[in-house]
Amino acid sequence: MDIDQLYTLYKNNYKISTDSRNIIPGSIFFALKGEKFDGNLYASEALQKGATYAVIDNPDFKKNEQFLLVKDCLNTLQKLANYHRKKLGIPVFAITGTNGKTTTRELIAAVLNTKFRVVATQGNLNNHIGVPLTLLSMTNDTEIGVIEMGANHIGEIEQLCNIAEPDFGMITNIGKAHLEGFGSYKNVIRAKSEIYSYLINKKGTIFYNIDNPLLKELVKKTNCISIDYGINSKYFNNVRLLHYSPFLNLSITTFADKNNPEDITISTNLVGEYNLENVLASVCAGMYFGISVNIIIKSIQEYSPMNNRSQFIKTQHNRLILDYYNANPTSMEAAIINFHEIETTDSRKILVLGEMLELGVHSMEEHFRILMIAEKMGFDDIYFVGKGFKIVDQKKYLYFENSDLLKNYLKVNKVENALILIKGSRGVKLENITEVL
């Protein structure tokens, strides 16, 4: 089965399934493999549940013409996605970075969606499987694609760019994350820069935060068209934080019309000063694609995070800042500092820190550094969760090996009338404790 033939079948309904437990009726099922599963084993089940065809790479499972045999299912999925991307011929905007890429992706998609039919990455589908699936969810009605790209090894961003072929690209920032996979911060820079290298070859357009010295230096080395955003951007002036206690509000003077500078105020539902650059990125993207400032403001103000990133909720007893979808040394430091600076009428400020995963040999050093930062802030209480924080002085702070132990503690030792930041890696499962706060 070659890609031309497979594409003809795919065009019948533009539907792809990869999980036999959740088959989309009329879809083509791809029998992908993982460390603990082989999709070939579930190909027949997928067809029974309503898939039209099953793409397999083991001839032992081919029973009839509904089973489409290929050399490698994952590679075929990626080739099909790239083939489809070429056929669509639409602009694709790719976003990567250590922190903020998901919030920025969602903000940019919300802004662009006011003028165009946009298909954007959903959830955490930002890897070698997720990016092809996002592309294959686009139809002939799609006018712009917004693709988030994640990576934890060198070469992955390059691979994703070769699949999605972006025309526009952005690195939100480059920090210390996935050091276990990358090996060093230098390699993180090298890996994230792969999106710039791709855009150089394609003569694409780079959007970048001009206030970030590293990104500014990397962009200088390219010959791409570059669009800057940030406090010192030529597109903005007088960017001012009005407050972020807890929600980020800002004012900007824009130069969308050079003859008529316009003062605008944006009131967001985002927690954290660090979201300023994400908001400015979306304003810049909207202006570049010809969306009026008033519509940009409205779309940003209507956006509310629902993914445990910079999310604020009130419970019966406390106010919580939920930021436990992911964590690395860079985002952890920013979150702690921002939390310290938030003004509050609550009687106490409490910090719940879960360990930062995938740091490899850098783990002890980075957890100790975060511990020192948190100690200096003078919070009323700090709860540390996970083996990475086993280094804390347990005579001074409460330490719990896992979130279930902290949850049990909080059931007995009730916390009330507090502002609480909950920050940690997703694998620590800090969501377990929210119901008792």
Buried (B, 14 or more C-beta within 10 A) or exposed (E): BEBEEBBEBBEEBBBBBBEBEEBBEBBBBBBBBEEEEBBBBBBBBBBEBEBBBBBBBBEEBBEEEBBBBBEEBBEBBBBBBBBBBEEBEBBBBBBBBBBBBBBBBBBBBBBBBBBBEBBBBBEBBBBBBBBBBBBBBBEEEBBBBBBBBBBBBBEBBBBBBEBBBBBBBBBBBBBBBBBBBBBEBEBBBBBBBBBBBBBBEBEBBBBBBBBBEBBBEBBEEBEBEBBBBBBEBEBBBEBEEEEBEBBBBBEBEBBBEEEEEEEBEBEBBBBBBBBBBBBBBBBBBBBBBEBEBEEBBBBBBEBEBEEBBBBBEEEEBBBBBBBBBBBBBBBBBBBBBBBBEBEEEBEBBBBBBBBBBBBBEBBEEBBBBBBEBBBEBEBEBBBBBBBBBEBBEEEEBBBBBBBEBBBEBBEEEEBEEBBBBBBBBBBBBBBBBBEBB
